[in-house]
């Protein structure tokens, strides 16, 4: 198989004598692990111990919420459905975050989701878990199955609330994957993560995410804290159409997790811009395809392709396309047929899979035979 490379200078111009750009130095923050994920371009901009296993604390409730949203999507739950609070949800521990439910009480799913997300209620989490899966253990199995499906390869849950356990762990990078999945798949529920307070049974509790008051661009997501995990925060902020997701694990105080997260988010917005390189289904080029009903195959991306780059460096961006030749039918729409490699200032910066924009089935036996003869001389 031959490797064919093509340079697309016309679409992504490069300055012939430009100096390679200096990437912004990431901030040094007071936390054990932190990560900044550019949701718009699907790029990690800062990664400090982001693949180190850490205790999730109440950030585990992001998965509990995700599975509740999934149950609503598939019709096994509804927002108006009344669920009975199991005795297991009501623990006599004053140090736990609670929605202040009572055993045997019936509560709408909508209220339970508010209690789970805004109040970080362990009782709400367990009530949802038991009613979705029949037991806490069954729900934990669902949590771990979904984590695997999402590609959270360094995550293992042992309970739906995030209580400390040596086998209850995750990473900043895995939590960014989960947070992005919630934003992408369940935008209709995302506003819950940005609510400043929630009143239930005449008692109002405030969201522990201080950034909802301090930063007008932050519109979610979730805090977490245990003695062993420290203070943790997954936050998401949007300026214009550019969204960032930050993950901060193991800060020493509630104040630090907010201020250090704000520094991280500000670093992203101040130093990077997100540019759309190609529209979805826009042909980047056309490749020759053999033994198919068509001789040309349009390739590009099935979704808009955004790239986050240091501000002011777009003129130094080059695109190189690599494909494995020959390309033989049949080819399905969406199938990867190559790679688009992006160079910034002459250095590798990012790469994305090139996809067939349409399907090309096999041609008849005569056309395939003729192409086989031609390939012998290529």
GUMAR-382605 format. One record per residue: residue number from 1; residue in one letter; y, z, x of N, C-alpha, C in turn. Coordinates in steps of 0.001 Angstrom, whole numbers, plus 500000, padded with zeros to 6 digits. Example, Ala and Ser with C-alpha at 12.3 -4.5 7.8 and 13.67 -1.06 7.14 Angstrom:
BEGIN
    i  aa     npy     npz     npx    capy    capz    capx     cpy     cpz     cpx
    1   A  494310  507800  513190  495500  507800  512300  496700  507800  513200
    2   S  497750  507080  512850  498940  507140  513670  500030  507870  512900
// end
This chain:
BEGIN
    i  aa     npy     npz     npx    capy    capz    capx     cpy     cpz     cpx
    1   X  498804  500000  500844  500000  500000  500000  501245  500000  500879
    2   X  502221  499175  500534  503446  499104  501315  504515  499997  500702
    3   X  505355  500580  501563  506477  501367  501102  507722  500514  501181
    4   X  508361  500299  500044  509556  499464  499974  510761  500358  499730
    5   X  511816  500193  500518  513042  500978  500356  514200  500054  500054
    6   X  515052  500445  499124  516245  499683  498791  517434  500619  498752
    7   X  518588  500157  499218  519799  500966  499262  520763  500506  498190
    8   X  521246  501440  497375  522158  501092  496291  523556  501614  496619
    9   X  524238  500926  497507  525563  501357  497926  526590  501078  496834
   10   X  526382  500057  496030  527374  499676  495026  527564  500783  493995
   11   X  526475  501420  493583  526586  502439  492543  527028  503775  493122
   12   X  526602  504081  494354  526942  505342  494984  527555  505034  496342
   13   X  528839  504725  496394  529441  504265  497632  529449  505329  498711
   14   X  529387  504903  499976  529422  505813  501113  530486  505359  502085
   15   X  531182  506311  502693  532177  505987  503694  531477  505764  505033
   16   X  531727  504621  505652  530984  504250  506847  531172  505241  507982
   17   X  532362  505834  508110  532620  506704  509246  532905  508147  508809
   18   X  532443  508491  507607  532701  509839  507108  531892  510865  507884
   19   X  532490  512029  508134  531772  513118  508775  530855  513789  507755
   20   X  529655  514215  508188  528770  514912  507253  529462  516134  506663
   21   X  529348  516336  505353  530015  517481  504732  529359  518796  505138
   22   X  530148  519832  505216  529631  521170  505461  529375  521832  504119
   23   X  528121  522203  503871  527799  522831  502600  528416  524224  502535
   24   X  528905  524621  501376  529510  525946  501247  528516  527047  501610
   25   X  528970  528023  502382  528109  529142  502750  527886  530035  501539
   26   X  526636  530332  501189  526388  531173  500013  526883  532588  500252
   27   X  527268  533275  499194  527782  534643  499346  526665  535624  499684
   28   X  527022  536674  500414  526108  537778  500677  526419  538875  499674
   29   X  525445  539189  498830  525683  540083  497700  524821  541336  497803
   30   X  525261  542388  497134  524600  543682  497179  523491  543749  496133
   31   X  522404  543048  496414  521230  543072  495548  520023  542671  496391
   32   X  518844  543068  495951  517639  542758  496714  517263  541285  496621
   33   X  517540  540675  495493  517156  539283  495271  518144  538660  494304
   34   X  518572  537430  494589  519449  536736  493652  519321  535229  493827
   35   X  519641  534531  492757  519472  533080  492728  520503  532497  491770
   36   X  521048  531329  492149  521968  530601  491277  521376  529236  490988
   37   X  521179  528966  489709  520549  527730  489254  521557  526911  488464
   38   X  521765  525684  488897  522632  524764  488155  521788  524130  487056
   39   X  521994  524608  485828  521193  524129  484703  521457  522661  484418
   40   X  522700  522233  484588  523067  520861  484250  522341  519853  485128
   41   X  522198  520163  486408  521559  519230  487338  520157  519656  487751
   42   X  519691  520806  487255  518364  521337  487598  518212  521557  489105
   43   X  519244  522115  489728  519221  522380  491160  519449  523864  491430
   44   X  518792  524360  492453  519042  525716  492936  520133  525629  493997
   45   X  521245  526330  493770  522380  526284  494679  522378  527446  495667
   46   X  521869  528589  495247  521767  529767  496113  520402  530399  495876
   47   X  519733  530770  496953  518418  531397  496837  518272  532453  497925
   48   X  518463  533703  497547  518301  534817  498473  517112  535658  498007
   49   X  515988  535492  498694  514747  536192  498319  514329  535859  496892
   50   X  514645  534635  496473  514371  534253  495094  512907  534095  494757
   51   X  512044  534024  495770  510604  533899  495525  509857  535186  495853
   52   X  510596  536268  496078  509990  537574  496343  509649  538258  495028
   53   X  508434  538754  494930  508012  539413  493699  508775  540715  493498
   54   X  509311  540866  492295  510110  542033  491932  509691  542508  490544
   55   X  510015  543739  490244  509765  544274  488909  510780  543686  487928
   56   X  510347  543211  486758  511287  542554  485844  512137  543499  485017
   57   X  511706  544763  484847  512361  545681  483917  512500  544975  482554
   58   X  513608  545176  481866  513749  544609  480515  513956  543110  480499
   59   X  514056  542480  481673  514110  541022  481686  512797  540423  481180
   60   X  511739  541231  481135  510485  540779  480519  510702  540425  479050
   61   X  511722  541007  478439  511990  540731  477027  512480  539305  476806
   62   X  512900  538630  477870  513201  537204  477720  511954  536437  477302
   63   X  510808  536802  477867  509560  536152  477457  509155  536586  476055
   64   X  509384  537856  475719  509093  538319  474359  509917  537527  473351
   65   X  511199  537329  473661  512060  536545  472774  511595  535098  472706
   66   X  511237  534536  473852  510789  533135  473892  509570  532924  472995
   67   X  508621  533856  473041  507422  533729  472213  507738  533951  470736
   68   X  508709  534804  470441  509128  534982  469040  509765  533697  468519
   69   X  510611  533074  469336  511209  531792  468938  510121  530742  468714
   70   X  509120  530761  469580  508021  529797  469458  507249  530022  468156
   71   X  507044  531295  467798  506334  531599  466551  507128  531105  465340
   72   X  508445  531244  465398  509278  530725  464306  509183  529201  464252
   73   X  509220  528584  465409  509128  527124  465480  507843  526621  464836
   74   X  506748  527325  465049  505449  526878  464545  505093  527476  463182
   75   X  506032  528195  462582  505842  528637  461207  505036  529895  461027
   76   X  504670  530583  462089  503926  531835  461932  504856  533023  461750
   77   X  506138  532821  461984  507175  533801  461681  508329  533074  461014
   78   X  509145  533835  460269  510402  533301  459754  511454  534384  459910
   79   X  512706  533972  459970  513783  534942  460184  513864  535966  459056
   80   X  513523  535561  457848  513625  536463  456702  512366  537312  456498
   81   X  511319  537009  457216  510040  537716  457034  510185  539198  457383
   82   X  509615  540055  456540  509653  541497  456770  508419  541912  457575
   83   X  508644  542580  458702  507545  543070  459535  507490  544592  459480
   84   X  506289  545135  459504  506095  546580  459481  506100  547124  460898
   85   X  506863  548183  461108  506961  548797  462433  505698  549609  462703
   86   X  504913  549257  463726  503692  550021  464021  504032  551349  464690
   87   X  503122  552301  464579  503346  553612  465198  503520  553483  466708
   88   X  502839  552504  467316  502928  552333  468764  504336  551972  469221
   89   X  505157  551434  468293  506513  551028  468667  507465  552201  468773
   90   X  507083  553327  468186  507976  554486  468139  507452  555525  469122
   91   X  508080  555601  470264  507673  556542  471297  508711  557660  471379
   92   X  508252  558823  471666  509158  559971  471775  509682  560090  473200
   93   X  510429  559060  473609  511011  559066  474953  512480  558683  474847
   94   X  513348  559616  475175  514778  559391  475012  515362  558452  476046
   95   X  514602  558193  477149  515145  557340  478204  514904  555859  477931
   96   X  514169  555529  476878  513904  554135  476557  515019  553547  475693
   97   X  515277  552251  475934  516204  551534  475059  515520  551320  473719
   98   X  516218  551650  472642  515600  551550  471322  516562  550975  470296
   99   X  515988  550332  469317  516729  549861  468153  516818  550965  467098
  100   X  516048  552064  467334  515985  553225  466445  515243  552909  465151
  101   X  514076  552298  465334  513197  552014  464202  512357  553241  463864
  102   X  511795  553240  462655  510888  554304  462221  509519  553697  461918
  103   X  508471  554408  462276  507110  553920  462019  506915  553690  460532
  104   X  506324  552545  460184  506074  552203  458794  507226  551509  458102
  105   X  508377  551492  458739  509546  550813  458170  509329  549301  458192
  106   X  509860  548597  457205  509813  547130  457217  511199  546600  457567
  107   X  511195  545622  458487  512452  545118  459040  512371  543601  459121
  108   X  513439  542873  458759  513422  541413  458885  513331  540985  460353
  109   X  512663  539882  460578  512547  539332  461929  513918  539102  462544
  110   X  514868  538654  461730  516216  538392  462233  516822  539655  462845
  111   X  516678  540787  462161  517198  542052  462698  516434  542457  463959
  112   X  515134  542243  463968  514337  542602  465141  514751  541789  466367
  113   X  515082  540516  466168  515538  539700  467285  516881  540211  467816
  114   X  517771  540598  466906  519037  541188  467339  518786  542484  468109
  115   X  517889  543305  467587  517578  544564  468259  516924  544356  469610
  116   X  516094  543346  469704  515427  543027  470969  516429  542567  472019
  117   X  517327  541665  471637  518195  540990  472598  519482  541767  472867
  118   X  520137  542237  471814  521425  542926  471987  521217  544382  472397
  119   X  520320  545087  471679  520068  546501  471980  519040  546689  473078
  120   X  518323  545626  473444  517202  545709  474390  516163  546718  473911
  121   X  515921  546718  472606  515064  547726  472006  513586  547537  472320
  122   X  513002  548545  472958  511557  548503  473194  510788  548531  471885
  123   X  511316  549292  470916  510633  549371  469626  510644  548018  468914
  124   X  511733  547259  469052  511787  545921  468459  510805  544988  469157
  125   X  510718  545095  470493  509806  544241  471252  508359  544481  470850
  126   X  507978  545742  470730  506586  546057  470390  506285  545657  468951
  127   X  507234  545845  468052  507026  545435  466658  506786  543933  466572
  128   X  507596  543154  467258  507389  541706  467271  506053  541350  467917
  129   X  505740  541994  469039  504517  541673  469773  503272  541917  468929
  130   X  503207  543093  468295  502018  543448  467512  501874  542531  466300
  131   X  502979  542195  465666  502906  541341  464487  502617  539886  464840
  132   X  502992  539442  466025  502707  538061  466432  501270  537904  466888
  133   X  500790  538871  467694  499478  538699  468343  498417  539673  467863
  134   X  498783  540642  467008  497799  541594  466516  497715  542864  467336
  135   X  498155  542793  468588  498138  543961  469466  499047  543692  470658
  136   X  499444  544760  471346  500244  544578  472552  499461  543809  473607
  137   X  498176  544146  473761  497349  543477  474770  497234  541986  474484
  138   X  497050  541646  473216  496968  540229  472866  498272  539502  473129
  139   X  499386  540191  472907  500682  539570  473160  500905  539386  474660
  140   X  500478  540355  475452  500608  540226  476911  499823  539009  477402
  141   X  498658  538772  476812  497895  537564  477170  498730  536317  476888
  142   X  499402  536293  475738  500263  535154  475399  501414  535009  476399
  143   X  501980  536139  476810  503077  536112  477782  502627  535451  479081
  144   X  501465  535843  479550  500982  535294  480823  500541  533843  480701
  145   X  499987  533481  479544  499640  532077  479323  500893  531209  479310
  146   X  501941  531679  478646  503172  530902  478570  503859  530830  479928
  147   X  503812  531925  480684  504382  531915  482025  503713  530843  482875
  148   X  502410  530730  482762  501680  529708  483516  502080  528316  483054
  149   X  502222  528121  481747  502608  526816  481213  503997  526402  481700
  150   X  504894  527362  481834  506249  527066  482267  506358  526871  483777
  151   X  505293  527187  484495  505339  527065  485948  505867  528312  486637
  152   X  505821  529446  485953  506233  530715  486561  505049  531277  487352
  153   X  504841  530715  488525  503599  530948  489271  503553  532288  489984
  154   X  504678  532985  490077  504698  534295  490724  505058  535387  489731
  155   X  504601  535207  488500  504902  536161  487437  503622  536653  486790
  156   X  503577  537960  486524  502477  538541  485748  503029  539703  484941
  157   X  502788  539662  483633  503275  540701  482742  502142  541646  482360
  158   X  502481  542924  482147  501498  543891  481659  501934  544557  480360
  159   X  503173  544308  479941  503648  544856  478671  504837  544023  478201
  160   X  505142  544061  476902  506205  543195  476363  507611  543728  476530
  161   X  507770  544914  477151  509092  545533  477234  509617  545635  478657
  162   X  508730  545550  479655  509166  545623  481043  509020  546980  481687
  163   X  508214  547864  481099  507988  549163  481717  507325  548996  483082
  164   X  507629  549913  483999  507152  549810  485383  505629  549829  485446
  165   X  505092  548917  486246  503649  548804  486476  503476  547953  487726
  166   X  502525  548319  488576  502361  547585  489833  501955  546136  489598
  167   X  501350  545853  488448  500938  544492  488131  501939  543773  487230
  168   X  503097  544395  487022  504145  543789  486219  505220  543275  487174
  169   X  505218  541975  487446  506131  541441  488455  506567  540029  488105
  170   X  507667  539633  488708  508192  538285  488555  509069  537991  489762
  171   X  509777  536866  489740  510720  536513  490798  512004  535993  490175
  172   X  513057  535962  490976  514320  535416  490476  514169  533955  490097
  173   X  513418  533194  490887  513253  531770  490584  512450  531575  489303
  174   X  511440  532410  489067  510667  532299  487826  511512  532675  486616
  175   X  512356  533689  486757  513215  534080  485642  514241  532995  485331
  176   X  514692  532270  486348  515596  531146  486098  514893  530061  485295
  177   X  513621  529829  485589  512829  528856  484821  512746  529278  483359
  178   X  512481  530553  483121  512358  531060  481754  513693  530992  481021
  179   X  514763  531414  481687  516087  531370  481050  516466  529938  480701
  180   X  516200  529002  481606  516514  527597  481340  515703  527066  480165
  181   X  514450  527503  480052  513613  527055  478937  514175  527540  477605
  182   X  514691  528770  477571  515294  529279  476337  516525  528461  475964
  183   X  517396  528203  476942  518612  527424  476670  518256  526020  476199
  184   X  517274  525417  476841  516900  524024  476553  516152  523879  475233
  185   X  515197  524763  474983  514298  524585  473849  514759  525283  472572
  186   X  515582  526327  472703  515976  527094  471512  517481  527351  471497
  187   X  518274  526280  471543  519729  526472  471523  520222  527128  470237
  188   X  519455  526981  469143  519884  527555  467864  519855  529080  467881
  189   X  519124  529670  468835  519060  531133  468927  519823  531672  470129
  190   X  520352  530794  470941  520960  531251  472189  522157  532168  471948
  191   X  522877  531983  470865  524069  532816  470605  523725  534301  470502
  192   X  522469  534629  470184  522062  536035  470133  522299  536727  471469
  193   X  522117  535997  472567  522239  536589  473898  523696  536858  474279
  194   X  524618  536309  473523  526029  536507  473811  526714  537493  472879
  195   X  525963  538112  471963  526560  539073  471033  526912  540363  471758
  196   X  528111  540856  471516  528573  542061  472207  528001  543345  471605
  197   X  527682  543339  470322  527119  544540  469709  526334  544152  468468
  198   X  525562  545131  467974  524755  544913  466772  524641  546239  466037
  199   X  524871  546198  464729  524782  547399  463888  523501  547353  463062
  200   X  522729  548434  463114  521495  548542  462325  521407  549956  461774
  201   X  521161  550052  460465  521091  551345  459788  522333  552187  460054
  202   X  523502  551529  460095  524751  552247  460251  525085  552671  461664
  203   X  524248  552291  462634  524482  552654  464038  524743  551383  464830
  204   X  525867  551328  465537  526227  550165  466341  525941  550443  467808
  205   X  525220  549515  468439  524962  549603  469869  525570  548384  470555
  206   X  526043  548597  471782  526700  547527  472530  525743  546883  473523
  207   X  525952  545599  473725  525221  544859  474744  525567  545428  476120
  208   X  524576  545590  476981  524803  546161  478308  525310  545131  479320
  209   X  525418  543884  478916  525918  542836  479815  527442  542875  479838
  210   X  528012  543528  480841  529462  543703  480927  530215  542380  481052
  211   X  529543  541374  481563  530235  540105  481777  530649  539441  480469
  212   X  530031  539834  479371  530447  539291  478074  531877  539695  477735
  213   X  532348  540770  478330  533738  541212  478156  534625  540750  479314
  214   X  534043  540625  480520  534850  540391  481721  535069  538916  482041
  215   X  534142  538065  481659  534223  536651  482043  534136  535790  480784
  216   X  535194  535068  480441  535180  534282  479197  534187  533132  479215
  217   X  533685  532769  480401  532744  531663  480489  531285  532121  480337
  218   X  531033  533407  480503  529669  533928  480365  529353  534079  478880
  219   X  528260  533443  478427  527902  533494  477004  526503  534054  476761
  220   X  525863  534696  477699  524533  535331  477642  524125  535671  479070
  221   X  522981  536360  479410  521788  536416  478603  521257  537860  478499
  222   X  520672  538496  479579  519914  539740  479386  520005  540646  480617
  223   X  520099  541957  480332  520082  542959  481390  518706  543616  481483
  224   X  518499  544355  482575  517282  545135  482741  517532  546272  483715
  225   X  516825  547382  483514  516962  548502  484442  515790  549464  484302
  226   X  515210  549822  485425  514341  550995  485547  514681  551635  486894
  227   X  514213  552860  487096  514487  553535  488371  513933  552742  489548
  228   X  512748  552176  489371  512121  551453  490481  512658  550032  490637
  229   X  513077  549401  489541  513567  548013  489623  515037  547939  489999
  230   X  515786  549008  489760  517225  548946  489940  517873  548248  488753
  231   X  519098  547815  488939  519851  547156  487871  519747  545640  488024
  232   X  519341  544980  486946  519052  543538  486982  519849  542829  485890
  233   X  520113  541550  486128  520876  540780  485138  520591  539291  485299
  234   X  520208  538665  484202  520208  537212  484096  521421  536843  483260
  235   X  522286  536012  483818  523508  535621  483116  523637  534112  483110
  236   X  524271  533608  482064  524515  532174  481969  525977  531952  481601
  237   X  526586  530971  482259  528001  530678  482031  528183  529176  481924
  238   X  529153  528779  481116  529405  527358  480900  530898  527084  480983
  239   X  531263  526134  481839  532638  525651  481935  532626  524160  481616
  240   X  533354  523779  480591  533282  522408  480075  531827  522109  479740
  241   X  531228  521098  480360  529823  520783  480083  528911  521185  481238
  242   X  529391  522056  482089  528652  522447  483286  528146  523876  483113
  243   X  526810  524063  483098  526222  525391  482900  525521  525874  484161
  244   X  525750  527143  484487  525075  527832  485577  524252  528985  485015
  245   X  523107  529258  485636  522293  530430  485314  522113  531231  486598
  246   X  522463  532498  486551  522293  533368  487726  521258  534437  487420
  247   X  520551  534847  488473  519573  535932  488360  519872  536934  489470
  248   X  520068  538179  489102  520387  539252  490046  519375  540372  489847
  249   X  518619  540723  490897  517580  541744  490798  517819  542824  491851
  250   X  517671  544077  491425  517698  545175  492384  519065  545587  492866
  251   X  520088  545520  492011  521396  546074  492365  521353  547592  492173
  252   X  522296  548278  492808  522262  549737  492813  522959  550379  491621
  253   X  523710  549603  490862  524422  550198  489731  524713  549149  488676
  254   X  525069  549629  487493  525450  548740  486410  526684  547937  486796
  255   X  527632  548603  487457  528847  547917  487883  528544  546827  488893
  256   X  527692  547132  489859  527370  546149  490908  526663  544924  490352
  257   X  525737  545130  489416  525026  543957  488916  525976  543008  488194
  258   X  527043  543554  487600  528026  542706  486927  528958  542035  487931
  259   X  529514  542816  488846  530482  542241  489791  529831  541253  490746
  260   X  528613  541558  491209  527937  540647  492137  527494  539372  491422
  261   X  527078  539510  490169  526738  538316  489389  527960  537444  489191
  262   X  529098  538060  488908  530318  537272  488712  530701  536537  489998
  263   X  530532  537174  491139  530796  536508  492415  529892  535285  492576
  264   X  528627  535442  492207  527664  534353  492359  528017  533179  491446
  265   X  528340  533476  490203  528697  532413  489260  529986  531722  489695
  266   X  530972  532506  490103  532231  531920  490565  532021  531035  491781
  267   X  531141  531442  492676  530833  530624  493847  530343  529244  493415
  268   X  529475  529208  492425  528955  527929  491968  530025  527034  491386
  269   X  530813  527566  490477  531828  526742  489819  532961  526344  490766
  270   X  533312  527209  491709  534427  526925  492607  534071  525923  493699
  271   X  532796  525854  494062  532409  525035  495211  531622  523774  494864
  272   X  531099  523670  493654  530260  522538  493292  530783  521855  492030
  273   X  530557  520563  491960  530830  519797  490754  529553  519075  490341
  274   X  529400  518896  489057  528231  518196  488534  528654  516796  488100
  275   X  528015  515789  488668  528352  514399  488341  527130  513720  487737
  276   X  527374  512887  486754  526281  512115  486165  526142  510815  486944
  277   X  525003  510659  487604  524764  509465  488414  524265  508304  487565
  278   X  523362  508589  486637  522790  507537  485797  522613  508074  484382
  279   X  522844  507226  483404  522573  507568  482022  521080  507415  481748
  280   X  520611  508140  480747  519206  508013  480392  518917  506588  479931
  281   X  517771  506095  480346  517296  504746  480018  518179  503639  480570
  282   X  519070  503971  481505  519858  502953  482194  519040  502397  483362
  283   X  518768  501070  483393  517990  500522  484505  518727  500713  485835
  284   X  518047  501343  486778  518577  501461  488138  518341  500158  488886
  285   X  517169  499585  488665  516837  498276  489221  515640  497744  488447
  286   X  515250  496515  488750  514042  495949  488155  513069  495613  489280
  287   X  511829  496050  489125  510785  495817  490117  509803  494776  489602
  288   X  509186  494082  490544  508145  493133  490143  506863  493898  489826
  289   X  506222  493520  488726  504951  494126  488355  503909  493031  488224
  290   X  502733  493301  488724  501645  492320  488760  500632  492605  487661
  291   X  500010  491513  487179  498890  491568  486227  499312  492141  484870
  292   X  500602  492065  484542  501076  492577  483264  501594  491473  482367
  293   X  501881  491832  481134  502438  490862  480188  503882  490513  480530
  294   X  504514  491315  481373  505853  491031  481881  505787  491027  483402
  295   X  506684  490271  484016  506721  490245  485476  507752  491203  486050
  296   X  508667  491706  485205  509697  492631  485654  509575  493978  484962
  297   X  509806  495027  485705  509715  496388  485175  511034  497104  485443
  298   X  511748  497467  484369  512972  498244  484519  512621  499684  484863
  299   X  513273  500231  485891  513027  501613  486287  514337  502375  486276
  300   X  514234  503658  485999  515406  504521  485942  514961  505925  485584
  301   X  515656  506543  484619  515393  507925  484244  515409  508055  482731
  302   X  514478  508836  482205  514370  508998  480755  515375  510015  480215
  303   X  516032  510746  481111  517106  511656  480752  518299  511382  481666
  304   X  519495  511765  481218  520660  511638  482088  520389  512336  483422
  305   X  520764  511676  484517  520560  512252  485837  521882  512809  486348
  306   X  521946  514149  486425  523111  514835  486965  522792  515345  488366
  307   X  523819  515413  489188  523679  515956  490534  524836  516909  490797
  308   X  524500  518076  491320  525525  519030  491718  525757  518881  493213
  309   X  527017  518619  493595  527361  518400  494993  528631  519180  495329
  310   X  528828  519489  496623  530085  520156  497001  531280  519314  496570
  311   X  532283  519971  496058  533451  519260  495547  534062  518362  496631
  312   X  534390  517134  496224  535045  516197  497123  534130  515388  498011
  313   X  532798  515524  497836  531873  514814  498725  531215  513603  498080
  314   X  531572  513261  496848  530920  512137  496175  530992  510836  496978
  315   X  532119  510514  497654  532155  509262  498420  531145  509208  499563
  316   X  530561  510337  499944  529611  510364  501060  528161  510320  500587
  317   X  527955  510031  499317  526613  510051  498754  525998  508661  498791
  318   X  524780  508571  499303  524013  507328  499299  522710  507538  498536
  319   X  522250  506473  497900  520982  506521  497176  519998  505535  497802
  320   X  518794  506006  498071  517731  505169  498616  516549  505222  497659
  321   X  516070  504052  497264  514928  503982  496363  513674  503628  497145
  322   X  512620  504387  496914  511327  504109  497548  510268  503942  496470
  323   X  509509  502854  496577  508412  502616  495631  507169  502195  496402
  324   X  506022  502487  495836  504762  502047  496417  504423  500673  495847
  325   X  504242  499703  496721  503942  498339  496299  502507  497961  496681
  326   X  501857  497137  495913  502346  496494  494684  502202  497413  493483
  327   X  503044  497166  492472  502937  497895  491207  502084  497048  490266
  328   X  501017  497638  489776  500046  496918  488955  500059  497438  487523
  329   X  499964  496519  486575  499806  496893  485173  498393  497466  484977
  330   X  498192  498326  483984  499182  498743  482988  500066  499877  483497
  331   X  501304  499910  483001  502248  500985  483310  502782  501528  481998
  332   X  502829  502838  481872  503327  503477  480654  504785  503876  480834
  333   X  505557  503804  479752  506932  504269  479788  506991  505735  480183
  334   X  507831  506064  481141  507917  507426  481649  507070  507678  482870
  335   X  506196  506738  483205  505332  506905  484374  506148  506819  485660
  336   X  505854  507707  486611  506568  507662  487885  506099  506469  488702
  337   X  507076  505714  489199  506759  504534  489995  507468  504552  491350
  338   X  508196  505618  491617  508899  505699  492883  509720  506966  492967
  339   X  510571  507021  493978  511417  508186  494224  512823  507708  494570
  340   X  513823  508361  493999  515205  508122  494389  515625  509260  495310
  341   X  515911  508906  496568  516324  509904  497550  517826  509806  497755
  342   X  518483  510954  497715  519932  510999  497854  520297  511615  499198
  343   X  521159  510924  499909  521634  511359  501219  523109  511726  501104
  344   X  523483  512876  501636  524875  513309  501619  525356  513455  503056
  345   X  526325  512611  503424  526808  512638  504796  525727  512311  505800
  346   X  524772  511470  505399  523709  511060  506307  522533  512017  506377
  347   X  522558  513087  505586  521467  514058  505607  520781  514100  504244
  348   X  519450  514321  504223  518758  514427  502931  519355  515547  502090
  349   X  519560  515246  500795  520184  516241  499917  519333  516550  498692
  350   X  518796  515527  498036  517988  515743  496833  517152  514496  496586
  351   X  516094  514644  495803  515312  513477  495397  514779  513680  493988
  352   X  514598  512560  493295  514192  512579  491897  513149  511490  491659
  353   X  512178  511734  490791  511170  510705  490490  511770  509572  489673
  354   X  511519  508337  490101  511914  507152  489338  510835  506854  488309
  355   X  511252  506515  487105  510304  506316  486015  510398  504910  485444
  356   X  509265  504425  484976  509266  503175  484213  509958  503431  482881
  357   X  510891  502557  482522  511622  502751  481271  510874  502192  480073
  358   X  509937  501284  480306  509147  500693  479227  507692  500599  479671
  359   X  506830  500420  478706  505412  500201  478997  505149  498716  479215
  360   X  504266  498412  480160  503832  497034  480387  502305  497022  480378
  361   X  501700  496451  479325  500235  496407  479258  499668  495319  480152
  362   X  498343  495328  480269  497650  494299  481041  497824  492925  480396
  363   X  497963  491912  481230  498005  490527  480744  496579  490044  480462
  364   X  496475  488800  479977  495136  488248  479722  494418  487976  481035
  365   X  493154  487642  480938  492320  487496  482130  492808  486377  483043
  366   X  493375  485320  482481  493839  484209  483305  495067  484609  484124
  367   X  496005  485285  483476  497201  485737  484193  496845  486753  485263
  368   X  495890  487641  484962  495493  488633  485964  494822  487962  487151
  369   X  494015  486957  486851  493344  486241  487941  494343  485516  488839
  370   X  495353  484875  488230  496375  484176  489010  497152  485152  489895
  371   X  497503  486332  489342  498208  487333  490140  497334  487867  491268
  372   X  496027  487971  491025  495132  488431  492093  495144  487455  493251
  373   X  495154  486145  492953  495218  485143  494003  496550  485247  494769
  374   X  497623  485414  494047  498941  485499  494697  499041  486727  495593
  375   X  498445  487837  495134  498505  489058  495934  497770  488917  497257
  376   X  496782  488043  497296  496031  487854  498539  496935  487297  499643
  377   X  498019  486606  499250  498892  485993  500233  500201  486756  500425
  378   X  500331  487899  499703  501566  488688  499845  501476  489569  501087
// end
